[in-house]
């Protein structure tokens, strides 16, 4: 026993120990120490001498704290002493120090010994050197951890390869080049927050000879939304082969999507049709807006014309009358991950800043405007991570060719 406080007069070893009891103590393989109530050692057995390297004559009269190891906290000893002084048995593991200065791990039990009146007269401590056993346990645990890490690393590598393959597939789904639409210049780019994202954009010809510009945002980001994004893209492209009416396209897309999505999943989407000859735009927005900045910097909103996709199995969508486009107009399509870019202080980038960047770079190419918007958002973030996917599509109306 180590760390007992001296708070009462010492008492001799109980007279009840006869020669048989003493022989048992002497033959025990565990170290046995008996102290008086003041904490002075009155008996040690041969196992104590072997384990601690303290001969009996040096241990007698000393306090068990002579075995105190460097890693034991004062709080441990306070709890130990409190337990046994109240007449209870204490069990625990301590680090003890041998006479030569080396340390070992001891599993220890300390119990009070009372006389017939119930008065504590001695404390008896039994401890075993379990250093080798503990080391074996640590080695076994280390091997198990190492094996688990190896397995986890292999699984991580497999998942990493699968994610990289999914990202490569998704990147191929984005337009690989700008469409050639007479009278218009188009550029777009998606910046996922993770390896894959739920944002998407697309350009494709419609069956009536117009060109579609699409931007969408599936809730969340990662592999799940990325798969839903691919599904949306496939529906829209398939429907565009036979349907030119935008509300009808989105209503059908919604019914397909609602049947496939889980509760709580949804998508916002805006599709705009550009008519090169008439230089007009028609759009329909499922919970998604866009903006038109004219050559003087004035802004017109292309409002949402229906609710989010995937919430209800049936929905009514509408489109607004065609709007004439003028030379110098810039159509701005973005997802909310861009507008919701935040600083470390939680300030919001917002749509007004997006439009300010467009005005500042209005004379530049569509591709340069896309880069300027994203770069401005990251500069605004001041090192804060990108928490959501961000996608930008810019359409510039070019001068008419006479």
C-alpha positions in Angstrom: 0.0 0.0 0.0 1.4 3.4 -0.9 0.4 7.0 0.1 -1.3 6.4 3.5 -1.5 9.5 5.7 -0.2 9.5 9.3 -3.2 10.4 11.4 -3.3 8.1 14.4 -1.2 6.1 16.7 0.3 2.8 15.3 -1.0 -0.6 16.4 0.9 -3.9 16.4 0.0 -6.7 14.0 -3.1 -8.4 15.2 -2.5 -11.1 17.7 -4.9 -13.5 15.8 -2.1 -14.3 13.3 -1.0 -17.7 14.4 1.9 -19.8 12.8 -0.4 -21.2 10.1 -1.5 -17.8 9.0 2.1 -16.6 9.0 3.1 -19.6 6.9 0.4 -18.7 4.3 1.6 -15.1 4.1 5.2 -16.2 3.7 4.4 -18.6 1.0 2.2 -16.3 -1.1 3.3 -15.4 -4.6 1.9 -11.8 -4.3 3.6 -9.1 -2.3 1.9 -8.6 1.1 2.4 -5.6 3.3 0.8 -5.0 6.7 0.9 -1.5 8.2 -0.4 0.0 11.4 -3.1 2.7 11.3 -0.4 5.3 11.0 0.8 3.7 7.8 4.1 2.3 9.1 5.0 -1.1 7.7 5.0 -3.8 10.3 5.3 -6.9 8.1 6.3 -7.8 4.5 6.5 -11.2 3.0 9.3 -12.7 0.9 7.4 -12.0 -2.4 7.4 -8.3 -1.4 11.2 -8.4 -1.1 11.5 -10.2 -4.5 9.2 -7.9 -6.3 10.3 -4.5 -4.8 14.0 -5.4 -4.1 13.6 -4.0 -0.6 14.8 -6.4 2.1 12.5 -6.8 5.1 14.8 -4.9 7.5 14.8 -1.8 5.2 11.0 -1.9 4.7 9.9 -2.3 8.3 9.0 1.0 10.0 8.8 2.8 6.6 5.7 4.2 4.9 4.6 2.3 1.8 5.0 5.6 -0.1 8.6 4.5 -0.6 7.2 2.5 -3.6 5.4 5.6 -5.0 5.9 5.7 -8.8 6.1 8.9 -10.9 2.9 8.6 -12.8 0.5 8.3 -9.9 -1.5 11.4 -9.1 -2.1 12.8 -5.6 -5.8 12.5 -6.3 -5.4 8.7 -6.6 -3.8 8.5 -3.2 -6.4 10.7 -1.6 -9.2 8.5 -3.0 -7.3 5.4 -1.8 -6.8 6.7 1.7 -10.4 7.9 2.0 -11.7 4.5 1.0 -9.7 2.4 3.4 -9.9 4.8 6.3 -13.7 4.5 6.1 -13.4 0.8 6.5 -13.8 -0.1 2.8 -11.6 -2.2 0.5 -9.7 -0.4 -2.3 -8.8 -2.1 -5.5 -6.8 -0.5 -8.3 -3.7 -0.4 -10.5 -0.7 1.8 -9.5 2.8 2.3 -10.8 5.3 1.3 -8.1 9.0 2.0 -8.1 11.6 -0.7 -7.1 14.6 0.0 -4.9 16.8 0.2 -8.0 14.6 2.9 -9.5 12.9 0.8 -12.1 9.1 0.9 -12.2 6.5 -1.7 -12.5 2.7 -2.0 -12.7 1.0 -3.3 -9.6 -2.6 -4.6 -9.3 -3.3 -3.9 -5.7 -6.0 -4.6 -3.1 -5.9 -2.8 0.3 -8.2 -3.8 3.1 -8.6 -2.5 6.7 -8.2 -5.0 9.5 -10.5 -4.4 12.6 -10.4 -5.7 16.1 -13.4 -7.3 17.9 -14.7 -3.8 18.8 -14.7 -2.7 15.1 -11.7 -0.4 15.5 -9.3 -0.5 12.6 -5.9 -1.7 13.8 -4.0 -2.6 10.6 -4.1 -2.3 6.9 -3.1 -5.2 4.7 -2.1 -4.7 1.1 -1.7 -7.4 -1.5 -0.2 -6.6 -4.9 1.0 -8.4 -7.9 3.5 -7.3 -10.6 1.5 -7.3 -13.8 3.9 -5.4 -15.9 4.5 -8.2 -18.4 0.8 -8.9 -18.6 0.0 -5.3 -19.2 2.7 -5.1 -21.8 1.3 -8.1 -23.6 -2.1 -6.5 -23.5 -0.7 -3.3 -24.9 1.2 -5.2 -27.6 -2.0 -7.2 -28.5 -4.0 -4.0 -28.6 -1.4 -2.3 -30.7 -1.5 -5.2 -33.1 -5.3 -5.0 -33.3 -5.1 -1.3 -33.9 -2.5 -1.7 -36.5 -4.5 -4.4 -38.3 -7.6 -2.2 -38.1 -5.7 0.7 -39.5 -4.4 -1.4 -42.3 -7.9 -2.6 -43.1 -9.3 0.9 -42.8 -6.5 2.2 -45.1 -7.3 -0.4 -47.7 -11.1 0.3 -47.5 -10.3 4.1 -47.7 -8.2 3.5 -50.8 -11.1 1.6 -52.4 -13.6 4.2 -51.5 -11.2 6.9 -52.7 -10.9 5.2 -56.0 -14.6 4.9 -56.3 -15.1 8.6 -55.4 -12.5 9.6 -58.0 -14.3 7.5 -60.6 -17.6 9.1 -59.6 -16.1 12.5 -59.9 -14.6 11.8 -63.3 -18.0 10.6 -64.5 -19.7 13.7 -63.1 -17.2 16.0 -64.7 -17.9 14.4 -68.0 -21.6 15.2 -67.6 -20.8 18.9 -67.4 -20.5 20.6 -70.8 -17.1 20.1 -72.1 -17.2 23.2 -74.3 -19.4 26.3 -74.7 -22.3 25.9 -77.2 -22.2 27.8 -80.4 -25.4 29.9 -80.3 -25.6 32.6 -82.9 -25.6 36.0 -81.1 -24.7 34.7 -77.7 -21.6 33.8 -75.7 -22.0 31.2 -73.0 -19.7 30.0 -70.2 -20.2 28.0 -67.1 -18.4 26.1 -64.3 -19.3 24.1 -61.2 -17.2 24.2 -58.1 -18.1 21.3 -55.8 -17.6 21.6 -52.1 -16.5 17.9 -51.9 -15.3 15.3 -54.4 -18.7 15.3 -56.0 -21.6 17.7 -55.9 -25.3 18.1 -56.4 -25.1 21.3 -58.5 -25.3 21.0 -62.3 -25.6 23.1 -65.4 -26.1 22.1 -69.0 -26.7 23.4 -72.5 -28.5 21.5 -75.2 -30.7 22.2 -78.3 -34.4 21.9 -78.0 -36.7 20.2 -80.5 -38.1 23.6 -81.7 -34.7 24.9 -82.7 -34.1 27.0 -79.6 -31.2 26.4 -77.1 -31.7 25.5 -73.5 -29.6 26.8 -70.6 -30.1 24.9 -67.4 -28.8 25.3 -63.8 -29.9 23.2 -60.9 -29.1 22.5 -57.2 -29.9 19.2 -55.5 -30.1 19.5 -51.8 -26.9 18.5 -50.0 -23.6 17.6 -51.6 -21.7 14.4 -52.1 -22.4 11.1 -53.9 -26.1 11.0 -53.2 -26.9 14.4 -54.7 -24.5 13.8 -57.5 -26.5 10.7 -58.5 -29.7 12.7 -58.4 -28.1 15.4 -60.5 -27.2 12.8 -63.2 -30.8 11.6 -63.1 -32.2 15.2 -63.6 -29.8 15.8 -66.5 -30.9 12.6 -68.2 -34.6 13.4 -67.8 -34.3 16.9 -69.2 -32.2 15.9 -72.2 -34.6 13.0 -73.0 -37.7 15.2 -72.7 -36.1 18.0 -74.8 -36.1 15.7 -77.8 -39.9 15.8 -78.1 -41.2 18.6 -75.8 -40.5 22.3 -76.2 -42.9 23.6 -73.6 -40.8 24.4 -70.5 -43.6 24.0 -67.8 -44.5 20.6 -69.3 -40.9 19.5 -69.2 -40.5 20.5 -65.5 -43.8 19.0 -64.5 -42.8 15.6 -66.0 -39.3 15.9 -64.6 -40.8 16.5 -61.1 -43.1 13.5 -61.3 -40.1 11.2 -62.2 -37.9 12.7 -59.5 -40.5 12.6 -56.8 -40.9 8.8 -57.4 -37.2 8.3 -56.9 -36.2 10.6 -54.1 -36.3 10.0 -50.3 -38.3 12.3 -48.0 -36.5 15.6 -47.6 -34.6 15.4 -50.9 -35.4 18.1 -53.4 -33.9 20.1 -56.2 -34.2 23.7 -57.5 -33.8 24.2 -61.2 -34.1 26.9 -63.8 -34.3 26.3 -67.5 -34.2 29.1 -70.1 -34.7 28.9 -73.8 -32.7 31.2 -76.1 -34.2 32.0 -79.5 -31.2 33.2 -81.6 -33.2 34.7 -84.5 -35.7 36.6 -82.4 -33.1 37.2 -79.6 -35.5 36.4 -76.9 -35.5 34.4 -73.7 -38.3 32.3 -72.1 -37.7 30.6 -68.7 -39.3 28.5 -66.1 -37.9 28.2 -62.6 -38.6 25.5 -60.0 -37.6 27.4 -56.9 -34.7 28.9 -58.7 -34.1 32.5 -60.0 -31.7 34.1 -62.4 -30.8 37.7 -63.2 -30.4 39.9 -66.3 -28.0 42.8 -66.2 -28.4 45.2 -69.1 -25.7 47.4 -70.7 -26.4 50.2 -68.2 -26.0 47.9 -65.2 -29.8 47.7 -64.5 -31.0 44.4 -63.1 -34.1 42.4 -64.0 -34.9 39.3 -62.0 -35.9 36.1 -63.8 -38.3 34.9 -61.1 -39.1 31.4 -60.0 -42.4 30.2 -61.6 -43.1 27.1 -59.6 -42.1 25.2 -56.5 -39.1 22.9 -55.8 -38.8 19.6 -57.7 -39.3 16.3 -55.8 -41.4 17.6 -53.0 -44.8 16.6 -54.4 -45.6 14.0 -57.1 -47.7 16.5 -59.0 -47.1 20.2 -59.4 -48.2 23.1 -61.7 -45.4 25.0 -63.4 -45.7 28.1 -65.6 -43.4 30.2 -67.8 -43.5 33.9 -68.4 -43.9 35.5 -71.8 -40.7 35.8 -74.0 -38.5 38.8 -73.2 -36.5 40.6 -75.8 -32.7 40.6 -75.2 -30.5 43.6 -76.1 -26.8 43.8 -77.1 -24.7 44.0 -73.9 -27.2 42.1 -71.7 -25.6 39.6 -69.3 -27.7 36.7 -68.0 -26.5 35.5 -64.6 -27.3 32.0 -63.4 -25.9 30.9 -60.0 -26.6 28.4 -57.3 -27.1 29.4 -53.7 -23.8 27.9 -52.6 -22.2 30.9 -54.2 -24.5 33.5 -52.7 -24.1 31.9 -49.3 -20.3 32.0 -49.2 -19.4 33.3 -45.7 -16.5 34.9 -44.0 -15.1 33.5 -40.7 -17.2 36.2 -39.0 -20.3 34.7 -40.8 -20.9 37.6 -43.2 -22.8 36.6 -46.3 -21.5 37.2 -49.9 -25.0 37.6 -51.2 -26.5 38.2 -54.7 -25.8 41.9 -54.6 -22.1 41.3 -54.6 -22.4 38.8 -57.4 -24.2 41.4 -59.5 -21.6 44.1 -58.6 -18.8 41.8 -59.9 -20.8 41.3 -63.2 -21.1 45.1 -63.6 -17.4 45.5 -63.0 -16.4 42.9 -65.6 -19.4 43.4 -68.0 -17.1 44.1 -71.0 -15.1 41.0 -70.5 -15.8 37.5 -71.9 -18.4 35.2 -70.4 -15.6 32.9 -69.2 -13.7 35.8 -67.5 -16.9 36.9 -65.8 -17.4 33.3 -64.4 -13.8 33.3 -63.0 -14.2 36.8 -61.6 -17.4 35.9 -59.7 -15.9 32.8 -58.2 -12.6 34.4 -57.3 -14.4 37.3 -55.6 -16.4 34.9 -53.5 -13.3 33.1 -52.3 -11.5 36.3 -51.6 -14.6 37.4 -49.6 -14.5 34.1 -47.7 -11.0 35.1 -46.4 -9.8 31.5 -46.0 -13.1 30.1 -44.7 -13.8 26.7 -46.3 -16.4 26.2 -49.1 -19.4 24.6 -47.4 -21.6 24.1 -50.4 -21.3 23.5 -54.1 -21.2 26.7 -56.2 -22.1 26.9 -59.9 -22.1 29.9 -62.3 -23.4 30.2 -65.9 -23.0 33.5 -67.8 -24.7 34.3 -71.1 -23.7 37.4 -72.9 -25.8 38.9 -75.7 -23.5 39.9 -78.5 -23.9 42.6 -81.2 -26.1 41.6 -84.1 -24.4 40.7 -87.3 -25.7 42.8 -90.1 
